[in-house]
Amino acid sequence: MAGPTPALPIEAALPALRSALAARNAAVLVAPPGAGKTTRVPLDLLDAPWLGAKKIILLEPRRLAARAAAARMAQTLGEAVGGTVGLRVRLGSKISARTRIEVVTEGVFTRMILEDPELAGVGAVLFDEFHERSLDADLGLAFACDAQGGLREDLRILVMSATLDGARVARLLGDAPVVASEGRAFPVETRYAERDPNRRIEDSVAEVTLRALRADPGSVLVFLPGQAEIRRTHDLLADKVGPEVQLAPLYGALTPAEQDRAVAPAPPGTRKVVLATSIAETSLTIEGVRIVVDSGLARVPVYEPGLGLTRLVTARASRASVNQRRGRAGRTEPGLCWRLWSEAGTNALEPFTRPEILSADLAGLLLDCAAWGVTDPRTLNFLDPPPAAALTEARAMLGALGALDSDGRLTEIGTKLRALPLPPRLARMVTVAAGTGQARAAADLAAVLVERGLGGDGIDLDERVERFRRDRGGRAADMRRLAENWARIAGGAQQDDREAAGPLLALAYPDRVARARGREGEFVMASGRAGRLDPASPLARETYLVIADLAGAAGNARILAAATIGAEAIERLFADRIEARTEVTFDPQAAALRARAVRRLGAVNLGERPLPVPADTESAAILARGIVGLGLDRLPWTPGLSQWRARVQFLRAAEGGDWPDLSDAALAESAETWLAPALVGRNALAAITPDDLAGALQDLLPWQLRGRLDAAAPTHVEVPTGSRIPVDYTEAEPVLAVRVQELFGLDRHPTAGGRPLVLHLLSPAHRPIQITRDLPGFWRGSWAAVRAEMRGRYLRHPWPEDPLAEAPTRRAKPRGT
């Protein structure tokens, strides 16, 4: 090992860590940011007896952190990267025969262990910043534990973290010892500047950043959720700071040189404002930073299994995450942290960042597990087992790609997909394109999709691919070499093919072929999901797109990356998936059915023409449902039919459930059962006749009850004059509305079907004068008062003192009598 280095807080914990790894093959190290674990632990373990001549693999969550760690350790040894300390990342490796420590990104390690499950020549695997809980880190640890248990008992596994439940990880590693370092953090004063939620985040951040620059010395590290917010904040600050303040963006899509400039100390006499995503939370020390401005937000991927789509969502950062950010201000001296929320709001944050495995697309994980020989990932050691629903979705998708057989084992196609270090869908795009001589074009497109910022950040992928091909920068050159290698692995590396991005992208995402709808800029995908573009975007005027990336909530998703595709290409690529069928729909404005011949790719309408409405039960059911939507009162009810329905409802209430429920709610719910059969051959509400409705309703009444209906609830009651008066059953009790003169002489209360009627006694003008449930009592009591009031108003009608002695009548007295 090299000579003395400056003392770091981790030094005090190193003896305990060495002892733990000498006695056991796994350990957990918990050390706060700035303790020095990333760069000191691997160097300290180089002379451990159990390591011998074997290598140490150090996993980092990001390329920036991996490059910084390798450079720092090499500098400590007085060497360049590629000597004792090597680097292995996607865009290049610096490894030699002398390399004893390999710093790799988590995704690279997964491919390393899949290619060599025994990890020959490797003595220890160190998982740094494991608290970030990336999917690759969880999978890599699961594979390493499996390899240790079955192939390499001598392999050491060390999990290192700053904010982690060490005991929980220790249990996963077989009750491994936990070593803790107290670290050395300078005091950080926390100030709160709660932002107005109606203001754009960048406006609030810029305002607080300027306030911090005026109030205190030192460089500033600003945490923002994403690249767009960083760019807008940069623009807001650019005109408000002087030449003594440098603005430095820091996010994953920047080139290594641009990232290095952001991390480097500010030149003498100047200050720096670093505008960063969560990439700067851990593993990095930015010299001179003593002020942190934290928006409290982060951009996180959220996978929607039902749509096969990962959305980037802006969310509140976790409590552990904002504490990590705060700690950046106290790495080298006492500092300040400005938080854009209230002090009480911190306790409302989630304690830890949600593990990616719980909300990610698991297709890649499932494919890697199949290559490992495991058909059910849940049998491996995961700190949080992958959700069953997401695994089911991933298994279905990989089965559709032909990558897995029915038992979940890797197929020949799956092996070809795994040969490419790409997500399964993009790997399929490149391999299928190779069969038509378009491997390199597909590989270039894949490069733009997996390497953020390559070819710019425009929406049009054709333009981004062209810019990538013309880009003379180092990162673009590295990615072109990588794309050429992918194409070669897939079976061809032609340089001169130039297939448009849309048809290629459709090979990877057939469910994201989209068609314009409604207002300009709105599209619906084959999956049924919708997205929108700025109407000013040239792509907004296209008929068909293939969408690669979306952001935002389902009801308001913005299209971030897409390519045009023509109708001919859709027909050629998806001839076996396009469905031609007759669709019948209900037009509520016309209250009528419409039929059309439609060709669809999922939810995407590729063309249609009108047809006559089929006279079948399915059309009848659609018409019935449409009428229910308009309201059952739109049906051709006649007074007699309404009365029949009311009589049945009355008897249901009086006698119980043998009588059918003909309420609006019950009829609406069961319309497809009772109404639709009567509508076969009808194509509009206007075509339905009262006879159609009567037949449908009367079929609901069981045969044995039809004979009882007239007896139990007669339609009319005969009164003493011989008139047959209709009974109203629409009220809770049956009502008989009759002129009082027609009941003279009646000494008992009228009934219907043996049930007393509610009498609405009417004047000669058919206006109510009394309601009674006891006619004899009325004659004896209230009649006198009614008679006194009415006889002066209706002189030609009889109002006897004794109505029981008077003959009933329908007529008025003749004039002059």
C-alpha positions in Angstrom: 0.0 0.0 0.0 1.1 3.6 -0.5 2.7 5.9 2.0 0.8 8.0 4.5 -2.2 10.0 3.5 -4.1 12.7 5.4 -6.1 11.3 8.3 -9.7 10.8 7.6 -12.6 9.9 10.0 -12.8 6.4 8.6 -9.3 5.6 9.9 -10.6 4.9 13.4 -13.0 2.2 12.1 -10.5 0.4 9.8 -9.0 -1.9 12.4 -12.5 -3.2 13.4 -13.3 -3.6 9.7 -10.1 -5.6 9.0 -10.9 -7.8 11.9 -14.5 -8.4 10.8 -13.5 -9.4 7.3 -10.7 -11.6 8.6 -13.2 -13.5 10.7 -16.2 -13.5 8.4 -16.8 -13.4 4.6 -19.3 -10.4 4.9 -19.6 -7.2 6.8 -21.5 -3.9 6.8 -19.8 -0.5 7.1 -22.0 2.5 8.1 -20.1 5.8 7.7 -21.5 9.3 7.1 -20.6 11.3 4.0 -17.1 12.7 4.1 -15.7 9.9 6.3 -13.5 8.7 3.5 -14.9 5.1 3.2 -15.0 5.2 -0.6 -11.3 5.8 -1.2 -9.7 4.6 2.0 -11.3 1.2 2.6 -10.2 -0.4 -0.7 -6.7 0.8 -0.3 -6.5 -0.4 3.3 -7.7 -3.9 2.4 -5.0 -4.4 -0.3 -2.6 -6.1 2.1 -5.2 -8.2 3.9 -3.9 -11.8 4.2 -7.2 -13.2 3.0 -7.0 -11.2 -0.2 -3.6 -12.5 -1.3 -3.1 -11.5 -4.9 -6.8 -11.2 -5.8 -8.6 -8.1 -6.8 -11.0 -5.8 -5.1 -14.1 -4.7 -7.0 -15.6 -1.4 -5.8 -19.1 -0.7 -7.1 -20.3 2.9 -7.5 -23.8 4.0 -8.4 -22.7 6.5 -11.2 -19.9 7.0 -13.6 -19.1 10.4 -12.1 -18.6 8.8 -8.7 -16.7 5.9 -10.2 -14.3 8.2 -12.1 -13.8 10.5 -9.0 -13.1 7.5 -6.7 -10.6 5.9 -9.1 -8.8 9.2 -9.6 -8.6 10.0 -5.9 -7.2 6.5 -5.0 -4.7 6.6 -7.9 -3.6 10.0 -6.8 -3.1 8.8 -3.2 -0.8 6.1 -4.6 1.0 8.5 -6.8 -0.2 6.7 -9.9 -2.5 7.3 -12.9 -5.8 5.4 -13.2 -5.1 2.1 -14.9 -2.3 1.1 -12.6 -3.1 -0.3 -9.2 -6.4 1.3 -9.4 -8.4 0.7 -12.6 -11.8 2.0 -13.9 -14.4 0.0 -15.8 -17.5 2.0 -17.0 -19.7 1.9 -20.1 -17.7 4.4 -22.1 -14.3 3.0 -21.5 -12.0 1.1 -19.2 -8.6 1.8 -17.8 -7.4 -1.6 -16.6 -4.0 -3.2 -16.7 -2.2 -6.4 -15.6 -1.2 -4.4 -12.5 -4.7 -3.5 -11.5 -5.7 -4.6 -8.0 -8.7 -2.4 -7.4 -11.3 -2.1 -10.1 -13.8 0.7 -9.7 -16.9 -0.2 -11.7 -20.5 1.0 -12.0 -23.2 -1.2 -10.7 -24.6 -2.2 -14.1 -21.1 -3.2 -15.3 -20.7 -5.5 -12.3 -23.9 -7.4 -13.1 -22.5 -8.2 -16.5 -19.1 -9.2 -15.0 -20.6 -11.7 -12.6 -23.0 -13.1 -15.2 -20.0 -13.7 -17.5 -18.0 -15.2 -14.6 -20.2 -16.4 -11.7 -17.1 -17.5 -9.8 -15.5 -14.1 -10.1 -12.1 -15.7 -10.6 -9.3 -13.6 -9.3 -11.6 -11.4 -7.2 -11.2 -11.5 -3.5 -13.8 -8.9 -2.4 -16.7 -7.0 -3.7 -17.5 -3.7 -2.1 -20.9 -2.1 -2.6 -20.5 1.7 -2.0 -23.4 4.0 -1.3 -25.8 1.1 -1.1 -28.4 3.3 0.5 -29.3 4.6 -2.9 -30.9 1.2 -3.5 -30.6 1.1 -7.3 -32.0 -1.9 -9.1 -28.5 -2.8 -10.3 -27.0 -2.7 -6.8 -29.8 -4.9 -5.4 -29.3 -7.4 -8.2 -25.6 -7.4 -8.0 -25.7 -8.0 -4.3 -28.2 -10.9 -4.8 -25.9 -12.5 -7.4 -22.8 -12.0 -5.2 -24.5 -13.6 -2.2 -25.6 -16.5 -4.3 -22.1 -17.0 -5.8 -20.6 -16.8 -2.3 -23.1 -19.4 -1.0 -22.6 -21.9 -3.8 -19.3 -21.2 -5.5 -17.0 -18.9 -3.5 -17.2 -19.2 0.2 -14.0 -17.3 0.4 -15.4 -14.2 -1.4 -15.7 -11.2 0.8 -18.8 -9.0 0.5 -18.7 -5.5 2.1 -21.8 -3.3 1.9 -21.0 0.4 2.7 -23.5 3.1 3.2 -24.0 6.5 4.7 -27.7 6.4 5.6 -28.9 2.8 5.9 -30.4 0.4 8.4 -27.2 -1.6 8.8 -28.8 -4.3 11.0 -31.2 -5.1 8.2 -28.5 -5.5 5.6 -26.4 -7.5 8.1 -29.3 -10.0 8.5 -29.4 -10.4 4.7 -25.7 -11.2 4.8 -26.2 -13.9 7.4 -25.9 -11.8 10.5 -22.7 -10.2 9.3 -20.9 -7.8 11.7 -21.7 -4.1 11.5 -18.8 -1.6 11.8 -19.7 2.1 12.3 -17.7 5.2 11.7 -18.7 8.4 13.5 -17.3 10.5 10.7 -16.3 14.1 10.9 -18.9 16.6 9.9 -18.5 20.3 10.5 -21.6 22.1 11.9 -24.2 23.1 9.4 -26.8 25.8 10.1 -30.1 25.1 8.6 -32.3 28.0 7.3 -35.8 27.7 5.9 -37.3 29.7 3.1 -40.7 28.1 2.4 -41.5 28.6 -1.2 -44.9 29.6 -2.7 -46.2 26.4 -4.3 -47.7 28.5 -7.1 -44.3 29.8 -8.2 -42.0 27.8 -10.5 -39.3 26.0 -8.5 -36.5 27.6 -10.5 -37.8 31.1 -9.6 -37.7 30.3 -5.9 -34.4 28.6 -6.1 -32.7 31.5 -8.0 -34.1 34.0 -5.5 -32.7 32.0 -2.5 -29.4 31.4 -4.2 -28.9 35.1 -4.8 -29.9 35.7 -1.2 -27.3 33.2 0.0 -24.6 34.6 -2.1 -25.2 38.1 -0.7 -25.3 36.9 2.9 -22.4 34.5 3.3 -19.0 33.6 1.7 -18.2 30.4 -0.1 -19.4 28.4 -3.1 -22.9 27.1 -3.4 -24.3 23.7 -4.2 -27.9 23.9 -5.5 -30.0 20.7 -5.7 -32.7 20.7 -8.4 -34.8 17.8 -9.6 -33.7 17.6 -13.2 -31.8 19.0 -16.2 -34.7 21.3 -17.4 -34.9 23.0 -14.0 -31.1 23.4 -13.9 -31.1 25.0 -17.3 -33.8 27.5 -16.4 -32.2 28.3 -13.1 -28.9 28.9 -14.9 -30.6 31.4 -17.2 -32.2 33.2 -14.3 -28.9 33.6 -12.5 -26.7 34.3 -15.5 -27.7 38.0 -15.7 -27.7 38.6 -11.9 -24.3 37.4 -10.8 -21.0 39.1 -11.6 -17.8 37.6 -13.2 -16.6 36.6 -9.7 -19.3 33.9 -9.6 -19.1 30.8 -11.9 -22.3 28.9 -12.8 -21.6 25.2 -13.2 -24.3 22.6 -14.2 -23.8 19.1 -12.9 -26.0 16.2 -14.1 -25.5 12.7 -15.7 -26.0 13.7 -19.4 -22.9 16.0 -19.3 -19.6 14.9 -20.7 -16.9 13.8 -18.3 -15.0 17.0 -18.9 -18.0 19.1 -18.1 -18.7 17.2 -15.0 -15.1 17.5 -13.9 -15.2 21.3 -14.4 -18.3 21.4 -12.1 -16.5 19.4 -9.4 -13.2 21.2 -9.6 -12.4 24.0 -7.1 -13.3 27.6 -8.2 -10.3 29.6 -9.5 -8.7 31.9 -6.9 -10.8 35.0 -6.2 -14.0 33.5 -7.5 -17.0 31.6 -6.2 -18.9 28.8 -7.8 -22.6 27.9 -7.9 -23.0 24.3 -8.8 -26.5 23.5 -10.1 -26.9 19.7 -9.6 -29.3 16.9 -9.6 -29.2 14.2 -6.9 -26.0 13.0 -8.6 -24.2 15.3 -6.1 -25.7 13.8 -3.0 -23.0 11.3 -2.2 -19.5 10.1 -3.2 -18.4 13.6 -4.2 -16.6 16.4 -2.4 -16.9 19.7 -4.3 -14.1 21.8 -3.0 -15.1 25.2 -1.6 -18.8 24.4 -1.1 -20.0 25.6 2.2 -23.6 26.6 1.2 -26.3 24.2 0.1 -29.6 25.4 -1.4 -32.1 22.4 -1.5 -35.3 22.5 -3.6 -36.3 19.3 -1.7 -37.3 17.7 -5.0 -35.9 14.8 -7.0 -36.8 13.2 -10.4 -37.6 9.5 -9.9 -38.6 6.8 -12.4 -42.0 5.2 -11.8 -42.9 2.1 -13.8 -46.5 1.4 -14.9 -46.7 -2.3 -15.4 -50.0 -2.2 -17.2 -48.6 0.1 -19.8 -45.0 -1.1 -19.9 -43.9 2.4 -19.5 -41.4 4.1 -17.1 -42.4 7.7 -16.3 -40.1 10.3 -14.8 -41.9 12.0 -11.9 -40.9 14.9 -9.8 -41.3 13.9 -6.2 -40.4 15.1 -2.7 -36.9 13.8 -1.7 -36.7 11.5 1.3 -35.5 12.7 4.7 -32.3 10.7 4.4 -31.7 12.3 1.0 -32.2 15.9 2.2 -29.9 15.2 5.2 -27.3 13.9 2.8 -27.7 17.1 0.8 -27.4 19.2 3.9 -24.2 17.4 4.8 -22.5 18.6 1.6 -22.2 22.0 3.2 -20.1 20.7 6.1 -17.6 18.5 4.3 -14.6 20.8 4.6 -15.7 23.6 7.0 -18.8 24.9 8.9 -21.6 25.6 6.5 -25.2 26.7 5.8 -28.1 24.9 4.3 -31.1 26.7 2.8 -34.2 24.5 2.5 -37.2 25.6 0.4 -39.8 24.2 2.7 -40.9 24.7 6.3 -39.0 23.2 9.3 -42.1 21.1 10.2 -42.2 19.8 6.6 -39.0 17.8 7.1 -40.7 15.3 9.5 -43.4 14.7 6.8 -40.9 13.4 4.3 -40.4 9.7 3.7 -37.6 8.4 5.9 -35.6 6.7 3.1 -35.6 6.8 -0.7 -37.9 4.2 -2.1 -35.8 1.2 -3.4 -35.9 1.2 -7.2 -36.8 -2.5 -7.2 -40.2 -1.7 -5.8 -41.2 0.6 -8.7 -39.0 -0.4 -11.7 -39.4 -2.3 -14.9 -38.1 -5.7 -14.0 -37.7 -7.1 -17.5 -33.9 -6.7 -17.4 -33.7 -8.2 -13.9 -35.8 -11.2 -14.9 -33.7 -11.8 -18.0 -30.5 -11.5 -16.0 -31.9 -13.9 -13.4 -32.8 -16.4 -16.2 -29.2 -16.2 -17.4 -28.0 -16.8 -13.9 -30.2 -20.0 -13.9 -32.9 -18.7 -11.6 -36.5 -18.6 -13.0 -38.0 -17.0 -9.8 -36.0 -14.0 -8.7 -37.8 -14.0 -5.3 -35.7 -17.1 -4.3 -32.5 -14.9 -4.3 -31.4 -12.7 -1.4 -33.0 -9.3 -2.0 -33.3 -6.8 0.8 -36.7 -6.0 -0.7 -38.1 -8.8 -2.9 -39.3 -7.8 -6.3 -43.1 -7.2 -6.4 -45.0 -10.2 -7.9 -47.2 -8.0 -10.1 -44.1 -6.3 -11.8 -42.5 -9.8 -12.2 -45.6 -11.1 -13.9 -45.7 -8.1 -16.3 -42.0 -8.5 -17.1 -42.4 -12.3 -17.6 -45.3 -11.7 -20.0 -43.3 -9.1 -22.0 -40.2 -11.3 -22.2 -42.4 -14.2 -23.3 -43.9 -12.0 -26.0 -40.4 -11.1 -27.2 -39.5 -14.9 -27.3 -36.8 -14.3 -24.7 -38.2 -16.7 -22.1 -40.0 -20.1 -22.5 -43.1 -21.1 -20.6 -41.0 -22.2 -17.7 -39.1 -18.9 -17.4 -35.9 -20.3 -18.9 -33.7 -18.3 -21.3 -34.4 -19.1 -25.0 -32.0 -18.8 -28.0 -33.6 -15.4 -28.6 -33.2 -14.4 -25.0 -29.5 -15.4 -25.2 -29.1 -13.1 -28.2 -30.8 -10.2 -26.3 -28.6 -10.8 -23.3 -25.5 -10.6 -25.4 -26.3 -6.9 -25.8 -25.7 -4.6 -22.8 -29.1 -2.9 -23.4 -32.6 -3.1 -21.9 -34.5 -6.1 -23.4 -36.7 -4.0 -25.7 -33.8 -2.1 -27.2 -31.8 -5.3 -27.5 -34.7 -6.8 -29.5 -34.8 -3.7 -31.7 -31.1 -4.1 -32.6 -31.3 -7.8 -33.2 -34.4 -7.7 -35.3 -33.0 -4.7 -37.3 -29.9 -6.8 -38.0 -32.0 -9.2 -40.0 -32.9 -6.4 -42.5 -29.4 -4.8 -42.6 -30.3 -2.0 -40.2 -28.3 -3.1 -37.2 -26.1 0.0 -37.1 -29.0 2.4 -37.5 -30.8 0.6 -34.6 -27.6 0.6 -32.5 -27.2 4.4 -33.0 -30.8 5.0 -31.9 -30.2 2.7 -28.8 -27.1 4.8 -28.0 -29.1 8.0 -28.0 -31.8 6.4 -25.8 -29.5 5.0 -23.1 -26.9 7.8 -22.9 -28.7 10.8 -21.7 -28.1 14.1 -23.5 -26.4 12.4 -26.5 -27.5 14.2 -29.6 -29.1 17.0 -27.5 -32.3 17.0 -25.6 -34.8 17.6 -28.4 -37.9 15.6 -28.8 -37.4 14.5 -32.4 -35.2 11.3 -32.2 -34.3 11.4 -35.9 -32.7 14.8 -35.3 -31.0 13.6 -32.2 -29.5 10.6 -34.0 -28.2 12.8 -36.8 -26.6 15.2 -34.3 -25.0 12.2 -32.5 -23.6 10.9 -35.8 -22.1 14.4 -36.6 -20.9 15.1 -33.0 -17.0 15.1 -32.9 -16.8 15.1 -29.1 -15.1 12.4 -27.1 -18.3 11.0 -25.5 -20.1 10.8 -28.9 -17.0 9.0 -30.4 -17.0 6.5 -27.6 -20.7 5.8 -28.0 -20.3 5.4 -31.7 -17.7 2.8 -31.1 -19.9 1.1 -28.6 -22.9 1.2 -31.0 -20.7 -0.3 -33.7 -19.9 -3.1 -31.3 -23.5 -3.7 -30.5 -24.4 -3.9 -34.2 -21.5 -6.4 -34.7 -22.7 -8.6 -31.9 -26.3 -8.5 -33.4 -25.0 -9.6 -36.7 -24.0 -6.5 -38.8 -22.3 -3.2 -38.5 -23.0 -1.4 -41.8 -22.1 2.3 -41.6 -24.3 3.5 -44.5 -27.8 2.3 -43.5 -30.0 5.2 -42.5 -33.4 3.7 -41.6 -35.6 6.3 -39.9 -35.9 6.2 -36.1 -39.6 5.6 -36.0 -39.8 2.1 -37.7 -36.8 1.0 -35.6 -38.3 2.3 -32.4 -41.5 0.5 -33.1 -39.6 -2.8 -33.0 -38.8 -2.0 -29.4 -42.1 -0.4 -28.4 -45.0 -1.6 -30.5 -47.3 -0.6 -27.6 -46.1 3.0 -28.0 -47.1 3.6 -31.6 -49.3 6.6 -31.3 -51.8 8.5 -33.4 -52.8 12.2 -33.2 -56.2 12.9 -31.8 -58.3 15.9 -30.9 -56.3 19.0 -30.4 -53.0 19.5 -32.2 -50.2 17.9 -30.1 -52.3 15.2 -28.4 -51.6 11.6 -29.2 -52.9 8.2 -28.0 -50.7 5.1 -28.0 -51.5 1.6 -28.9 -51.4 0.8 -25.1 -54.2 3.3 -24.5 -52.0 5.8 -22.8 -52.1 9.4 -23.9 -49.4 12.1 -24.2 -49.1 15.6 -25.5 -46.6 17.8 -27.3 -46.2 21.5 -27.4 -48.5 22.5 -30.4 -45.5 24.5 -31.7 -43.4 21.4 -32.1 -43.1 20.2 -35.7 -43.9 16.7 -34.5 -47.3 17.9 -33.2 -48.5 18.1 -36.8 -47.7 14.4 -37.6 -50.3 11.8 -37.8 -48.3 8.9 -36.3 -45.4 8.8 -33.8 -43.6 6.2 -31.8 -43.0 7.5 -28.3 -39.9 6.6 -26.4 -40.2 8.7 -23.2 -42.9 10.5 -21.3 -42.9 12.6 -18.1 -45.8 13.7 -15.8 -49.0 12.2 -14.5 -51.1 9.9 -16.6 -53.7 12.6 -17.4 -51.1 15.2 -18.4 -48.1 13.4 -19.7 -45.5 15.3 -21.8 -43.8 13.5 -24.6 -40.0 13.9 -24.1 -38.7 11.8 -27.0 -40.5 10.4 -30.1 -40.0 9.7 -33.8 -42.3 9.9 -36.8 -43.6 6.7 -38.5 -45.7 6.4 -41.7 -48.8 4.3 -42.1 -47.1 2.1 -44.6 -44.4 1.2 -42.0 -47.0 0.4 -39.4 -48.8 -1.9 -41.9 -45.5 -3.6 -42.8 -44.3 -4.1 -39.2 -47.5 -5.1 -37.6 -49.5 -6.9 -40.2 -50.0 -9.8 -37.8 -51.2 -7.5 -35.0 -53.5 -5.2 -36.8 -57.1 -6.1 -36.0 -59.9 -5.4 -38.5 -63.4 -5.4 -36.9 -66.8 -3.9 -37.0 -67.3 -1.4 -34.2 -70.8 -0.3 -33.1 -71.1 2.8 -30.9 -73.9 4.9 -29.4 -74.1 8.5 -30.5 -75.7 10.3 -27.5 -76.4 13.4 -29.6 -78.5 11.5 -32.1 -79.5 8.8 -29.6 -78.7 6.3 -32.3 -76.2 3.6 -33.1 -73.3 4.1 -35.5 -71.4 1.3 -37.1 -68.0 1.4 -38.8 -65.3 -1.0 -40.1 -62.2 -0.2 -38.1 -58.6 -1.3 -38.4 -56.7 -1.0 -35.1 -53.3 -1.5 -33.6 -54.3 -1.7 -30.0 -56.0 1.6 -29.2 -54.6 3.3 -32.4 -57.2 3.7 -35.1 -55.5 3.1 -38.5 -58.6 3.8 -40.6 -62.4 3.4 -40.7 -65.5 3.5 -43.0 -69.2 3.6 -42.1 -71.3 0.4 -42.2 -75.0 -0.4 -41.7 -75.7 -1.3 -38.1 -75.8 -5.1 -37.6 -79.2 -6.3 -36.4 -77.7 -8.5 -33.6 -77.7 -8.9 -29.9 -74.4 -7.0 -29.4 -75.8 -3.9 -31.2 -79.0 -4.2 -29.1 -76.9 -4.3 -25.9 -75.0 -1.2 -26.9 -78.2 0.6 -27.7 -79.6 -0.4 -24.3 -76.5 0.9 -22.5 -76.7 4.1 -24.4 -80.3 4.7 -23.5 -79.5 4.1 -19.8 -76.8 6.8 -20.1 -79.4 9.2 -21.4 -82.0 8.2 -18.8 -84.8 5.7 -18.8 -87.3 8.5 -18.9 -86.4 8.9 -22.6 -88.1 5.5 -23.4 -91.6 5.7 -25.0 -93.6 5.3 -21.8 -97.4 5.4 -22.1 -99.7 6.2 -19.2 -100.9 2.6 -19.1 -97.3 1.3 -19.1 -96.3 3.7 -16.4 -99.3 2.5 -14.3 -98.5 -1.2 -14.9 -95.0 -0.6 -13.7 -96.2 1.3 -10.6 -98.7 -1.5 -9.8 -95.9 -4.1 -9.8 -93.7 -1.9 -7.7 -96.6 -1.4 -5.2 -97.0 -5.1 -4.8 -93.3 -5.6 -4.4 -93.4 -3.2 -1.5 -96.5 -4.7 -0.1 -95.8 -8.4 -0.5 -92.1 -8.8 -1.0 -89.4 -10.1 -3.3 -91.4 -12.4 -5.5 -92.5 -9.3 -7.4 -89.7 -8.0 -9.7 -87.9 -4.7 -8.9 -88.8 -2.2 -11.6 -87.2 0.8 -10.0 -85.1 3.1 -12.2 -81.9 1.9 -10.5 -82.8 -1.8 -11.0 -83.9 -1.4 -14.6 -80.8 0.7 -15.5 -78.5 -1.9 -13.9 -80.1 -4.8 -15.8 -81.0 -3.1 -19.1 -78.8 -5.5 -21.1 -80.9 -8.4 -19.7 -84.5 -7.1 -20.0 -84.4 -4.3 -22.6 -81.7 -5.3 -25.1 -83.6 -8.5 -26.3 -86.5 -6.3 -27.4 -84.2 -4.0 -29.3 -82.7 -6.4 -31.8 -83.1 -4.8 -35.2 -83.6 -1.3 -33.7 -80.8 1.2 -34.3 -82.1 4.3 -32.5 -84.1 5.5 -29.6 -86.7 6.9 -32.0 -87.2 3.4 -33.5 -88.4 1.9 -30.2 -92.1 1.6 -29.9 -94.3 1.5 -26.8 -95.1 -2.1 -27.7 -91.3 -2.9 -27.7 -91.1 -1.5 -24.2 -94.3 -3.1 -23.0 -93.1 -6.5 -24.1 -89.7 -6.1 -22.5 -91.1 -5.0 -19.2 -93.9 -7.6 -19.0 -91.5 -10.4 -19.6 -89.9 -9.4 -16.3 -93.1 -10.5 -14.5 -93.2 -14.3 -13.7 -96.1 -16.1 -15.3 -97.7 -17.1 -12.0 -97.9 -13.5 -10.9 -99.5 -12.1 -14.0 -102.9 -13.5 -13.1 -102.6 -12.0 -9.6 -101.7 -8.6 -10.7 -105.2 -7.5 -11.7 -106.8 -8.9 -8.6 -104.1 -7.6 -6.1 -103.7 -4.3 -7.8 -106.6 -3.5 -10.0 -106.3 -0.7 -12.5 -109.7 0.8 -11.6 -112.2 0.8 -8.8 -116.0 1.1 -9.4 -117.7 3.8 -7.3 -121.4 4.1 -6.4 -122.2 6.0 -9.6 -120.9 3.1 -11.7 -117.8 5.1 -12.8 -114.6 3.2 -13.1 -111.9 5.4 -11.5 -108.2 4.7 -12.1 -106.1 3.9 -9.1 -102.7 5.7 -8.8 -100.0 3.3 -7.5 -97.1 5.7 -7.8 -97.4 6.8 -4.1 -96.5 4.7 -1.0 -100.3 3.8 -0.7 -102.7 3.5 -3.7 -104.7 6.7 -4.3 -108.1 7.1 -5.7 -108.9 10.6 -6.8 -112.7 11.0 -7.2 -115.4 13.7 -7.1 -117.0 13.6 -3.7 -120.6 13.6 -5.2 -119.9 10.2 -6.7 -119.4 8.7 -3.2 -122.7 9.8 -1.7 -124.5 7.0 0.1 -121.3 4.9 0.5 -120.9 3.9 4.2 -117.7 1.9 3.9 -114.2 3.0 2.8 -113.2 1.9 -0.7 -110.5 -0.7 -1.3 -108.5 -2.1 -4.2 -107.4 -5.7 -4.0 -108.5 -5.8 -0.4 -106.3 -2.8 0.5 -107.7 0.5 1.7 -107.3 3.4 -0.7 -106.2 6.9 0.1 -109.1 9.0 -1.1 -108.4 12.3 -2.7 -111.8 13.8 -2.7 -112.3 16.3 -5.5 -114.6 19.3 -6.1 -116.8 19.4 -9.2 -113.9 21.2 -10.8 -111.6 18.3 -10.0 -109.7 20.2 -7.4 -108.7 18.4 -4.1 -110.9 19.4 -1.1 -109.9 16.6 1.3 -107.7 13.6 1.8 -109.0 10.8 3.9 -108.3 7.1 4.8 -111.7 6.9 6.6 -114.7 7.8 4.4 -117.4 7.1 7.0 -115.5 9.2 9.5 -115.3 12.0 7.0 -119.0 12.0 6.5 -119.6 12.2 10.2 -116.9 14.8 10.9 -115.2 17.0 8.3 -118.0 16.9 5.8 -120.0 19.7 7.5 -117.1 22.1 7.2 -116.4 21.1 3.6 -120.1 21.5 2.7 -120.2 25.0 4.2 -117.2 26.1 2.2 -118.1 24.4 -1.1 -121.9 24.9 -1.6 -121.6 28.6 -2.0 -118.9 28.1 -4.6 -120.6 25.3 -6.6 -124.3 26.2 -6.5 -125.5 23.8 -9.1 -124.0 20.7 -7.4 -125.6 18.9 -4.4 -124.1 19.5 -0.9 -126.5 17.6 1.3 -126.4 17.7 5.1 -126.6 13.9 5.2 -124.4 12.6 2.3 -125.2 9.0 3.4 -128.9 9.6 2.5 -128.1 11.2 -0.8 -128.0 9.4 -4.1 -124.5 9.5 -5.8 -124.3 11.5 -8.9 -122.0 12.5 -11.8 -124.2 15.4 -12.9 -125.0 19.0 -11.8 -128.5 20.1 -11.1 -130.4 21.4 -14.1 -130.4 25.2 -14.4 -133.3 26.8 -12.6 -133.7 24.1 -10.1 
